[in-house]
C-alpha cells in the first residue's frame, strides 16, 4: 500500500533541478558560509573555501542531506578548532601536553564513563519494561512502552514518535499508542534563554533587542522550546526557538547506546531482516537534523519559494538570518487556530461544503509538495497545522485583510473554545462563509525528499501499477527493497499485491471513491508480514499521505486524492516541465500517469452520469 499511493499520487514526479538560489545567506564565518553555499545549489567546483574545493564539502543526494553532511563537518571542525586554540594559547610546553592529555582522557575515559552511567539509568527503565512483557496484556504493555519513552529523555521521545510512523516494521496497535506520545520535558531556565540570546546578538541585556519577551514558552518540545517576542528594530512579533542545554550531548550518548543494542539484536538470526543498525543510523540523522536550527531556517526559505504569495497556504518566514545559529532560530510568529480544535468542531458545523473549504487548500498544499516540489513536510500532524481566516480581493489572488484582523479573529476563536462551544460553532460557520481559510504549517525541521535512485524505482513500480499488473509490482517491491534476501515467500507476497491491485481496479469502475488510507494499511501489513524492507524516506512519505488523508477525510468524507491530484499533474506535465518533456523518459512515463488518471476520471464521470439518468428515468423514450 505504501507504494500504491506514493506512485499514484505522483511521487515519481521529482524535479531533478536543485532549488533556486537562496537570497539569504548566513554571516557566521567560513562554516556558516559553506553551509549556506550548500543550500544555494551553486556550482561548487568553482568555489574554494579554506583552501579546498567546496565540492568536497557537501556530498549528498538530496537538498537536506547536503545540509546535514555540511552541518556535521562544521561541528567536527569547530570542536577541533576549539581544542587547538586552547592548546596554542599556552606558551608552556608542559601545559600544552597536559591539555592534550586532558582532551585524550575526555575522549577515551570520561565520555565513555558518562555513556555507561546513562546506560545504567536507561536500564533501570527498560529492564522492568522487558520483565513486564510476559505478564502484561498487549495493550497495557504498549501503554507502558509509551510511558517509558516519555520519561527516558528527548532521544526516546523522538524514537517513539519515529516508531509510530513505521507501521511497516511495528504492529499497528503499538504505532497508534506511540502516535499520542508527547514531550514531557520541562522548560529550561529562562536564564539560559537570556544568556544564549545575548551572546547571539552580542548585547548585555535582552531588552536591547526585544521590547517585549514572553518568559513563558509557547511550546516546549523534546529538543527545543519556543518563545514569543517583539523586536525593537522591526516592530514585528516573532517566534524565538532555542535548543535545550545539553540536548546534543544527551542525544549523542543515547545514539551510541542504541547503536550497540542494534548491533547486538542484529546478530540474532531471525532479526537481521529488520536491519536495525541501518534504522539507528537513519534515526541518528533525523535527530541531528533537528539539532541545527539553520537547516530548519533553510527549509522555511525553500517552502516560501515553493509557495510564493499563496493566499491559502502559509509558512512562517525565517527572519534575521544573520543571527540564526545552530541553537537559535528567529522566525515569523503565526497566530492560528489549531487544526485539532477545528476537527473537534467539524461535526457541529454540519455542512460538508463549509468544511470542504478547509480540506481543499490543505490537500492541495500537500499535493503540491508531493507532486511539483518533491519537498514534503515530514511531521504533518494536526498539532503542526493551524487555520486562519483572511479576506481576499474579488479574484481571490491577494490577501487584503491586516494581521491585526487575523489576530483578533483567532484570539476570539481561542477564547470561545475555552468557554462556549455553541458560540464557537456559530462563529466558525460565519467565518467559513465570509472569509477564506488559510492553512498554516509550522515546525518544518524535518522534510522528506526522494533521491534519484528511489525515483527510478518508483517509476518502474508505477509502470506495473498503472497497468494493473499487481504481480509484477509485488516482485519489483521485493527486488528494489533494502534487503531482498530476507523477504519471506516472495511469490505469496506478489500474489497478495496482485489481489489488492485487482480490488483497486474493480473499485475504479464503480461509483465509490478509493480510500488510499485503507489501501496503504493493507499494503503495510503485507510488507511487515513478508519482511520486505522499505526505504525510510519512502515510509516517511507514506505516513505523510496517511496523515493527510486522515485529516482530509475528517473534513471531507468524499475526499479522493487521485482526483485531487489531477490539476497538479496537468500543471506539471504542461507548464513546469514542458521544455524537457520530449527529451526525458520520465516525462513520457508521467504523461502516461496523467492520461491514465484523466481516463479514469472521464470513465467515472460517464458511469455516474448514466447512473443518474437511469435513476431519474431520463433515458425513457416517453420522457
Secondary structure per residue as TSV (DSSP state, phi and psi in degrees):
chain	resnum	aa	ss	phi	psi
A	1	X	-	360.0	-35.3
A	2	X	H	-51.0	-41.6
A	3	X	H	-80.1	-38.2
A	4	X	H	-58.7	-42.0
A	5	X	H	-76.1	-44.7
A	6	X	H	-57.0	-39.6
A	7	X	H	-73.1	-49.8
A	8	X	H	-64.0	-28.0
A	9	X	T	-81.6	-6.0
A	10	X	T	97.7	28.4
A	11	X	T	-65.9	-14.4
A	12	X	T	-78.3	0.4
A	13	X	-	-93.1	29.7
A	14	X	-	-63.7	131.2
A	15	X	-	-77.0	131.5
A	16	X	-	-76.3	-25.6
A	17	X	S	-72.2	149.3
A	18	X	-	-73.0	159.2
A	19	X	-	-61.9	158.8
A	20	X	-	-63.5	160.5
A	21	X	-	-63.4	132.9
A	22	X	-	-70.5	135.3
A	23	X	S	-84.2	-20.5
A	24	X	-	-110.0	136.9
A	25	X	-	-131.5	152.5
A	26	X	-	-74.6	150.4
A	27	X	-	-116.7	61.4
A	28	X	S	-120.3	39.1
A	29	X	H	82.5	-168.0
A	30	X	H	-64.7	-41.4
A	31	X	H	-59.9	-48.9
A	32	X	H	-62.3	-38.5
A	33	X	H	-64.8	-38.2
A	34	X	H	-65.0	-41.7
A	35	X	H	-66.9	-39.2
A	36	X	H	-64.5	-37.2
A	37	X	H	-61.2	-42.4
A	38	X	H	-59.6	-38.1
A	39	X	H	-70.0	-28.0
A	40	X	H	-77.7	-29.4
A	41	X	T	82.6	23.0
A	42	X	-	-64.9	162.9
A	43	X	-	-71.3	100.8
A	44	X	G	-68.6	-19.0
A	45	X	G	-70.0	-15.4
A	46	X	G	-95.9	0.2
A	47	X	-	-126.0	142.2
A	48	X	E	-125.8	137.2
A	49	X	E	-127.8	132.0
A	50	X	T	52.9	36.6
A	51	X	T	78.9	8.8
A	52	X	E	-132.1	150.6
A	53	X	E	-61.3	140.8
A	54	X	G	-66.2	-20.4
A	55	X	G	-62.5	-22.0
A	56	X	G	-81.4	-6.1
A	57	X	T	-85.8	-33.5
A	58	X	-	-136.3	110.9
A	59	X	-	-123.8	96.1
A	60	X	-	-144.7	156.1
A	61	X	S	-96.2	-3.4
A	62	X	S	-138.4	165.5
A	63	X	H	-55.9	-48.9
A	64	X	H	-70.3	-34.5
A	65	X	H	-67.2	-36.5
A	66	X	H	-59.0	-44.8
A	67	X	H	-62.8	-42.7
A	68	X	H	-62.4	-47.6
A	69	X	H	-62.2	-42.2
A	70	X	H	-67.8	-36.7
A	71	X	H	-60.6	-43.2
A	72	X	H	-68.3	-36.6
A	73	X	H	-64.9	-41.6
A	74	X	H	-61.0	-41.5
A	75	X	H	-63.4	-45.0
A	76	X	H	-65.0	-42.4
A	77	X	H	-65.6	-40.1
A	78	X	H	-64.5	-38.5
A	79	X	H	-63.7	-45.2
A	80	X	H	-66.8	-38.1
A	81	X	H	-63.8	-41.1
A	82	X	H	-62.9	-41.9
A	83	X	H	-68.3	-42.3
A	84	X	H	-62.8	-40.2
A	85	X	H	-62.8	-42.6
A	86	X	H	-62.6	-36.6
A	87	X	H	-73.6	-43.0
A	88	X	H	-68.8	-22.7
A	89	X	T	-65.9	-25.7
A	90	X	-	-87.7	131.0
A	91	X	-	-84.8	-26.7
A	92	X	-	-77.0	132.1
A	93	X	H	-63.8	-36.6
A	94	X	H	-65.0	-43.0
A	95	X	H	-64.2	-40.2
A	96	X	H	-61.2	-43.6
A	97	X	H	-64.0	-38.8
A	98	X	H	-64.9	-39.8
A	99	X	H	-66.9	-41.7
A	100	X	H	-64.8	-37.4
A	101	X	H	-64.5	-38.7
A	102	X	H	-63.8	-42.6
A	103	X	H	-64.8	-38.9
A	104	X	H	-65.5	-40.5
A	105	X	H	-66.3	-35.0
A	106	X	I	-63.0	-40.9
A	107	X	I	-74.3	-41.2
A	108	X	I	-95.1	-20.0
A	109	X	I	-124.2	-57.5
A	110	X	I	-67.7	-48.2
A	111	X	H	-61.5	-47.1
A	112	X	H	-60.5	-36.1
A	113	X	H	-64.6	-42.3
A	114	X	H	-63.5	-35.6
A	115	X	H	-66.5	-38.4
A	116	X	H	-64.1	-41.5
A	117	X	H	-62.4	-43.2
A	118	X	H	-63.2	-37.8
A	119	X	H	-62.0	-41.6
A	120	X	H	-64.3	-39.1
A	121	X	H	-63.6	-43.7
A	122	X	H	-67.6	-34.3
A	123	X	H	-62.6	-36.8
A	124	X	H	-62.3	-25.2
A	125	X	H	-90.0	-40.7
A	126	X	H	-83.7	-34.7
A	127	X	H	-59.9	-47.9
A	128	X	H	-59.8	-33.6
A	129	X	H	-63.4	-44.3
A	130	X	H	-66.6	-38.2
A	131	X	H	-67.3	-27.7
A	132	X	H	-80.6	-13.0
A	133	X	T	-60.0	-44.7
A	134	X	T	-70.7	-22.5
A	135	X	T	-105.4	-13.0
A	136	X	S	-95.2	148.4
A	137	X	-	-64.6	152.1
A	138	X	H	-56.9	-46.3
A	139	X	H	-63.1	-40.2
A	140	X	H	-67.6	-36.6
A	141	X	H	-68.1	-36.8
A	142	X	H	-62.7	-38.8
A	143	X	H	-64.0	-37.4
A	144	X	H	-66.5	-36.6
A	145	X	H	-60.3	-45.0
A	146	X	H	-62.6	-41.0
A	147	X	H	-62.7	-43.0
A	148	X	H	-64.6	-42.4
A	149	X	H	-60.7	-39.1
A	150	X	H	-63.7	-31.5
A	151	X	H	-104.2	4.9
A	152	X	S	-96.7	-1.8
A	153	X	-	109.6	176.7
A	154	X	H	-60.7	-36.8
A	155	X	H	-63.0	-42.5
A	156	X	H	-81.0	-24.6
A	157	X	H	-63.3	-48.4
A	158	X	H	-66.8	-34.5
A	159	X	H	-62.8	-42.7
A	160	X	H	-64.2	-40.6
A	161	X	H	-65.8	-37.5
A	162	X	H	-67.4	-44.2
A	163	X	H	-61.8	-32.1
A	164	X	H	-62.7	-23.7
A	165	X	T	-91.6	-5.2
A	166	X	-	-106.4	66.7
A	167	X	T	-71.4	-7.7
A	168	X	T	-79.3	-12.5
A	169	X	T	-112.6	-35.3
A	170	X	S	-118.6	158.0
A	171	X	-	-59.8	143.8
A	172	X	H	-61.7	-30.9
A	173	X	H	-65.6	-41.2
A	174	X	H	-65.2	-42.7
A	175	X	H	-62.2	-38.8
A	176	X	H	-66.1	-40.1
A	177	X	H	-65.9	-42.7
A	178	X	H	-72.8	-19.4
A	179	X	T	-65.9	-21.2
A	180	X	T	-91.5	8.6
A	181	X	-	-71.5	124.7
A	182	X	-	-124.5	157.8
A	183	X	-	-65.1	134.7
A	184	X	-	-111.7	30.3
A	185	X	-	-88.8	134.7
A	186	X	-	-78.9	149.9
A	187	X	-	-65.1	144.6
A	188	X	-	-73.5	161.5
A	189	X	-	-58.8	144.1
A	190	X	H	-64.8	-26.8
A	191	X	H	-60.2	-35.7
A	192	X	H	-68.5	-42.8
A	193	X	H	-57.4	-46.6
A	194	X	H	-63.9	-47.1
A	195	X	H	-65.5	-37.8
A	196	X	H	-64.6	-45.5
A	197	X	H	-68.1	-38.9
A	198	X	H	-62.1	-37.2
A	199	X	H	-68.4	-40.3
A	200	X	H	-66.5	-44.0
A	201	X	H	-87.6	-4.7
A	202	X	T	56.1	52.6
A	203	X	-	-128.6	165.7
A	204	X	S	-90.3	-31.4
A	205	X	S	-131.1	148.0
A	206	X	G	-67.7	-30.3
A	207	X	G	-71.5	-5.7
A	208	X	G	-74.1	-20.0
A	209	X	T	-109.8	-42.5
A	210	X	E	-116.2	127.7
A	211	X	E	-84.7	-11.3
A	212	X	E	-149.3	130.1
A	213	X	E	-141.0	118.4
A	214	X	-	-77.2	116.5
A	215	X	S	-69.1	-32.4
A	216	X	S	-79.9	124.3
A	217	X	-	-65.2	147.7
A	218	X	S	-66.7	-35.1
A	219	X	E	-161.0	148.8
A	220	X	E	-125.0	120.0
A	221	X	-	-106.8	-177.2
A	222	X	S	-67.6	-27.9
A	223	X	S	-112.7	-31.9
A	224	X	E	-146.7	169.7
A	225	X	E	-134.5	159.4
A	226	X	E	-125.0	133.3
A	227	X	E	-117.4	149.7
A	228	X	E	-94.1	138.5
A	229	X	E	-149.8	158.9
A	230	X	E	-119.3	122.0
A	231	X	E	-78.0	139.1
A	232	X	T	-71.9	-44.4
A	233	X	T	-74.0	-33.4
A	234	X	T	-105.5	-7.0
A	235	X	-	52.9	48.8
A	236	X	-	-138.4	139.0
A	237	X	E	-76.9	142.2
A	238	X	E	-142.0	163.5
A	239	X	E	-107.4	128.2
A	240	X	E	-110.1	115.5
A	241	X	E	-104.7	130.3
A	242	X	E	-132.4	130.0
A	243	X	E	-68.9	141.0
A	244	X	-	-63.9	146.2
A	245	X	T	-63.9	141.4
A	246	X	T	67.2	6.1
A	247	X	H	-62.6	-44.6
A	248	X	H	-63.8	-40.3
A	249	X	H	-65.0	-44.9
A	250	X	H	-63.5	-43.8
A	251	X	H	-64.2	-41.3
A	252	X	H	-64.4	-38.1
A	253	X	H	-66.9	-42.1
A	254	X	H	-62.9	-37.8
A	255	X	H	-66.3	-35.8
A	256	X	H	-62.3	-42.1
A	257	X	H	-65.5	-42.1
A	258	X	H	-64.9	-37.9
A	259	X	H	-62.7	-39.7
A	260	X	H	-62.5	-48.5
A	261	X	H	-70.2	-33.8
A	262	X	H	-63.7	-42.8
A	263	X	H	-64.9	-36.6
A	264	X	H	-66.5	-48.4
A	265	X	H	-64.9	-33.9
A	266	X	H	-65.2	-20.5
A	267	X	T	-77.4	-13.1
A	268	X	S	-72.8	127.0
A	269	X	G	-56.0	-36.4
A	270	X	G	-86.7	0.3
A	271	X	G	-112.4	-3.2
A	272	X	G	-67.5	-21.0
A	273	X	G	-64.0	-24.2
A	274	X	G	-71.2	-22.5
A	275	X	-	50.4	52.0
A	276	X	H	-58.8	-37.6
A	277	X	H	-57.8	-39.3
A	278	X	H	-66.3	-39.3
A	279	X	H	-66.5	-38.8
A	280	X	H	-65.3	-39.5
A	281	X	H	-62.3	-41.1
A	282	X	H	-66.9	-41.5
A	283	X	H	-63.9	-37.2
A	284	X	H	-61.3	-38.5
A	285	X	H	-63.6	-44.6
A	286	X	H	-60.0	-40.2
A	287	X	H	-68.7	-45.1
A	288	X	H	-73.3	-26.6
A	289	X	H	-59.5	-37.0
A	290	X	T	-81.3	-7.9
A	291	X	T	-89.9	-3.1
A	292	X	-	-122.5	101.7
A	293	X	H	-72.8	-12.6
A	294	X	H	-65.8	-31.2
A	295	X	H	-67.0	-41.7
A	296	X	H	-63.1	-37.6
A	297	X	H	-62.0	-41.2
A	298	X	H	-68.8	-34.6
A	299	X	H	-61.5	-42.6
A	300	X	H	-61.2	-41.9
A	301	X	H	-62.2	-41.7
A	302	X	H	-69.5	-38.9
A	303	X	H	-62.1	-37.2
A	304	X	H	-65.2	-36.2
A	305	X	H	-69.1	-33.0
A	306	X	H	-77.2	-24.2
A	307	X	T	-123.7	62.5
A	308	X	T	-71.1	125.9
A	309	X	T	54.4	34.4
A	310	X	-	-72.7	137.6
A	311	X	S	-84.8	-35.8
A	312	X	S	-100.5	-5.4
A	313	X	E	-131.7	135.4
A	314	X	E	-142.1	135.0
A	315	X	E	-117.0	145.3
A	316	X	-	-63.5	143.7
A	317	X	-	-90.4	135.8
A	318	X	B	-70.5	124.2
A	319	X	-	-109.9	151.4
A	320	X	-	52.5	61.8
A	321	X	G	-61.7	-22.7
A	322	X	G	-63.3	-32.6
A	323	X	G	-106.4	12.5
A	324	X	-	-85.4	123.8
A	325	X	-	-125.0	-174.5
A	326	X	S	-60.3	-31.9
A	327	X	S	-106.3	-9.0
A	328	X	E	-134.7	134.1
A	329	X	E	-130.2	127.4
A	330	X	E	-106.6	117.3
A	331	X	E	-134.3	165.1
A	332	X	E	-62.8	137.7
A	333	X	-	-88.3	122.8
A	334	X	-	-112.3	122.5
A	335	X	-	-99.5	105.2
A	336	X	-	-131.3	163.5
A	337	X	E	-87.6	123.8
A	338	X	E	-58.5	137.3
A	339	X	H	-61.9	-34.8
A	340	X	H	-59.1	-41.9
A	341	X	H	-70.5	-35.5
A	342	X	H	-63.7	-40.0
A	343	X	H	-63.4	-32.9
A	344	X	H	-66.4	-27.5
A	345	X	H	-92.8	-10.0
A	346	X	H	-65.1	-31.3
A	347	X	H	-70.1	-32.4
A	348	X	H	-73.2	-29.1
A	349	X	H	-64.1	-43.3
A	350	X	-	77.7	-12.0
A	351	X	-	-108.4	107.9
A	352	X	H	-59.1	-31.9
A	353	X	H	-64.9	-34.7
A	354	X	H	-72.4	-46.7
A	355	X	H	-66.7	-26.6
A	356	X	H	-66.0	-23.3
A	357	X	H	-66.9	-19.1
A	358	X	H	-93.6	-40.0
A	359	X	H	-67.3	-37.1
A	360	X	H	-62.5	-52.8
A	361	X	H	-66.0	-31.1
A	362	X	H	-64.1	-49.2
A	363	X	H	-66.6	-41.8
A	364	X	H	-61.8	-39.4
A	365	X	H	-63.8	-44.4
A	366	X	H	-64.0	-44.2
A	367	X	H	-65.2	-31.7
A	368	X	I	-65.5	-43.9
A	369	X	I	-57.7	-40.1
A	370	X	I	-77.7	-47.0
A	371	X	I	-90.3	-49.2
A	372	X	I	-86.8	-36.2
A	373	X	I	-104.0	-24.5
A	374	X	-	48.5	46.6
A	375	X	-	-149.1	92.5
A	376	X	E	-111.5	133.1
A	377	X	E	-58.0	118.8
A	378	X	S	-96.0	5.8
A	379	X	-	-131.0	58.1
A	380	X	-	-94.7	70.5
A	381	X	S	-109.7	166.2
A	382	X	G	-56.6	-26.6
A	383	X	G	-67.7	-20.7
A	384	X	G	-103.9	13.8
A	385	X	E	-127.3	134.0
A	386	X	E	-130.9	163.1
A	387	X	E	-123.3	132.9
A	388	X	E	-121.4	163.6
A	389	X	E	-123.0	122.6
A	390	X	E	-125.8	156.4
A	391	X	-	-97.7	139.4
A	392	X	B	-122.6	167.9
A	393	X	-	-71.3	178.5
A	394	X	T	-62.4	-30.6
A	395	X	T	-84.0	-9.5
A	396	X	S	70.8	25.2
A	397	X	-	-106.9	-5.5
A	398	X	S	-149.9	137.9
A	399	X	B	-80.9	126.6
A	400	X	-	-111.1	-8.0
A	401	X	S	-83.7	160.1
A	402	X	-	-94.0	162.6
A	403	X	H	-63.1	-33.4
A	404	X	H	-62.3	-40.1
A	405	X	H	-67.7	-40.1
A	406	X	H	-60.1	-46.6
A	407	X	H	-64.7	-39.6
A	408	X	H	-61.9	-43.0
A	409	X	H	-64.7	-47.0
A	410	X	H	-64.9	-43.3
A	411	X	H	-62.4	-37.2
A	412	X	H	-64.9	-41.7
A	413	X	H	-64.1	-41.4
A	414	X	H	-64.5	-40.4
A	415	X	H	-63.3	-43.5
A	416	X	H	-66.2	-33.7
A	417	X	H	-66.8	-22.5
A	418	X	H	-89.2	-11.3
A	419	X	S	-127.7	-69.9
A	420	X	-	-113.2	106.2
A	421	X	H	-69.8	-36.3
A	422	X	H	-64.3	-42.4
A	423	X	H	-66.0	-34.9
A	424	X	H	-63.9	-44.5
A	425	X	H	-60.0	-46.0
A	426	X	H	-62.1	-39.0
A	427	X	H	-65.8	-41.1
A	428	X	H	-64.8	-38.9
A	429	X	H	-61.3	-44.0
A	430	X	H	-63.0	-43.3
A	431	X	H	-66.9	-41.6
A	432	X	H	-65.5	-25.4
A	433	X	H	-82.8	-40.6
A	434	X	H	-100.4	-18.5
A	435	X	S	-119.4	169.5
A	436	X	E	-103.0	121.8
A	437	X	E	-66.1	137.7
A	438	X	E	-120.8	123.8
A	439	X	E	-90.2	125.9
A	440	X	E	-113.3	127.9
A	441	X	E	-109.3	133.1
A	442	X	-	-127.1	173.5
A	443	X	-	56.9	70.8
A	444	X	-	-104.2	33.5
A	445	X	S	-64.2	-26.4
A	446	X	-	-119.2	128.8
A	447	X	E	-129.8	163.5
A	448	X	E	-121.8	131.0
A	449	X	-	-129.7	162.1
A	450	X	-	-112.3	130.3
A	451	X	-	-81.3	177.1
A	452	X	H	-63.9	-37.5
A	453	X	H	-63.8	-46.8
A	454	X	H	-62.7	-35.9
A	455	X	H	-64.8	-42.3
A	456	X	H	-62.2	-43.0
A	457	X	H	-61.2	-41.2
A	458	X	H	-65.2	-37.2
A	459	X	H	-63.1	-44.9
A	460	X	H	-62.4	-42.5
A	461	X	H	-65.2	-37.6
A	462	X	H	-62.0	-41.6
A	463	X	H	-57.1	-37.7
A	464	X	H	-71.3	-43.5
A	465	X	H	-71.2	-37.0
A	466	X	H	-64.2	-28.7
A	467	X	T	-94.3	9.9
A	468	X	T	58.7	32.6
A	469	X	-	-94.4	80.2
A	470	X	H	-65.3	-35.8
A	471	X	H	-63.6	-45.1
A	472	X	H	-63.9	-38.6
A	473	X	H	-61.4	-41.9
A	474	X	H	-62.6	-41.8
A	475	X	H	-62.6	-42.2
A	476	X	H	-65.4	-36.9
A	477	X	H	-61.7	-37.0
A	478	X	H	-73.0	-46.7
A	479	X	H	-61.8	-38.0
A	480	X	T	-94.8	8.4
A	481	X	S	-75.3	171.6
A	482	X	T	-71.3	-34.0
A	483	X	T	-134.5	78.4
A	484	X	G	-60.3	-28.6
A	485	X	G	-71.1	-18.6
A	486	X	G	-91.8	-4.5
A	487	X	-	-66.2	142.4
A	488	X	S	-103.0	130.7
A	489	X	-	50.9	69.4
A	490	X	H	-61.8	-39.9
A	491	X	H	-66.6	-38.9
A	492	X	H	-63.8	-38.3
A	493	X	H	-64.5	-44.9
A	494	X	H	-62.6	-37.2
A	495	X	H	-66.2	-38.5
A	496	X	H	-65.3	-41.9
A	497	X	H	-63.0	-39.5
A	498	X	H	-61.9	-42.8
A	499	X	H	-64.3	-38.9
A	500	X	H	-66.3	-40.9
A	501	X	H	-66.8	-37.6
A	502	X	H	-63.0	-37.9
A	503	X	H	-62.9	-41.8
A	504	X	H	-62.5	-42.9
A	505	X	H	-61.4	-41.6
A	506	X	H	-65.8	-41.6
A	507	X	H	-72.6	-22.4
A	508	X	H	-63.9	-31.0
A	509	X	T	-99.0	19.6
A	510	X	S	-113.1	177.9
A	511	X	S	-81.8	-12.0
A	512	X	S	-80.8	150.2
A	513	X	-	-84.5	157.8
A	514	X	-	-94.0	126.5
A	515	X	-	-86.1	106.9
A	516	X	H	-63.1	-34.7
A	517	X	H	-59.6	-43.9
A	518	X	H	-62.5	-42.6
A	519	X	H	-63.5	-42.4
A	520	X	H	-63.0	-42.0
A	521	X	H	-63.0	-40.2
A	522	X	H	-64.8	-42.7
A	523	X	H	-65.7	-41.2
A	524	X	H	-63.5	-36.4
A	525	X	H	-63.0	-41.7
A	526	X	H	-64.0	-45.5
A	527	X	H	-58.2	-44.1
A	528	X	H	-68.1	-44.6
A	529	X	H	-70.5	-25.6
A	530	X	T	-102.6	9.4
A	531	X	T	56.2	42.5
A	532	X	-	-93.2	114.8
A	533	X	-	-88.7	117.0
A	534	X	-	-92.8	156.4
A	535	X	-	-66.0	143.5
A	536	X	H	-60.7	-41.9
A	537	X	H	-62.3	-36.7
A	538	X	H	-64.5	-46.1
A	539	X	H	-63.0	-39.7
A	540	X	H	-62.9	-40.6
A	541	X	H	-65.4	-38.8
A	542	X	H	-63.8	-43.6
A	543	X	H	-63.8	-37.5
A	544	X	H	-61.3	-39.7
A	545	X	H	-67.6	-40.0
A	546	X	H	-61.0	-44.8
A	547	X	H	-64.2	-40.5
A	548	X	H	-58.9	-51.2
A	549	X	H	-68.7	-31.6
A	550	X	H	-61.4	-45.2
A	551	X	H	-72.0	-43.7
A	552	X	H	-62.9	-40.2
A	553	X	H	-74.6	-23.4
A	554	X	H	-65.9	-35.6
A	555	X	H	-83.6	-32.6
A	556	X	-	-142.1	97.0
A	557	X	T	-59.3	-22.4
A	558	X	T	-94.5	16.7
A	559	X	-	-59.2	132.6
A	560	X	-	-129.1	103.6
A	561	X	H	-66.2	-30.6
A	562	X	H	-60.0	-48.7
A	563	X	H	-67.8	-38.0
A	564	X	H	-64.7	-26.2
A	565	X	H	-79.5	-14.9
A	566	X	H	-59.3	-47.8
A	567	X	H	-57.9	-38.0
A	568	X	H	-72.8	-33.9
A	569	X	H	-63.9	-39.6
A	570	X	H	-62.4	-45.6
A	571	X	H	-62.2	-42.7
A	572	X	I	-62.0	-47.4
A	573	X	I	-72.5	-31.5
A	574	X	I	-98.6	-49.5
A	575	X	I	-91.2	-56.7
A	576	X	I	-80.8	-25.8
A	577	X	S	-123.1	19.0
A	578	X	G	-62.1	-33.2
A	579	X	G	-67.6	-23.8
A	580	X	G	-114.2	8.6
A	581	X	G	-61.0	-43.8
A	582	X	G	-79.0	-13.1
A	583	X	G	-105.2	6.1
A	584	X	-	-128.1	127.5
A	585	X	H	-62.7	-38.7
A	586	X	H	-59.4	-37.9
A	587	X	H	-65.3	-38.2
A	588	X	H	-64.6	-38.9
A	589	X	H	-67.7	-37.3
A	590	X	H	-71.2	-29.5
A	591	X	H	-63.7	-37.6
A	592	X	H	-63.7	-38.7
A	593	X	H	-61.3	-45.9
A	594	X	H	-60.4	-49.3
A	595	X	H	-61.8	-39.8
A	596	X	H	-63.2	-44.4
A	597	X	H	-70.7	-36.9
A	598	X	H	-63.3	-42.0
A	599	X	H	-64.2	-41.1
A	600	X	H	-60.0	-44.9
A	601	X	H	-64.0	-42.5
A	602	X	H	-63.0	-44.2
A	603	X	H	-66.2	-39.0
A	604	X	H	-61.9	-45.5
A	605	X	H	-66.3	-38.9
A	606	X	H	-62.8	-46.8
A	607	X	H	-60.8	-42.0
A	608	X	H	-65.2	-39.2
A	609	X	H	-66.6	-42.6
A	610	X	H	-62.2	-40.7
A	611	X	H	-61.6	-43.9
A	612	X	H	-65.5	-38.2
A	613	X	H	-64.1	-43.0
A	614	X	H	-66.1	-39.9
A	615	X	H	-63.8	-34.4
A	616	X	T	-99.9	10.3
A	617	X	T	63.0	26.2
A	618	X	T	-81.5	-8.3
A	619	X	T	-92.3	-0.1
A	620	X	-	-69.5	133.5
A	621	X	T	-59.3	-30.6
A	622	X	T	-92.3	12.3
A	623	X	-	-65.6	360.0
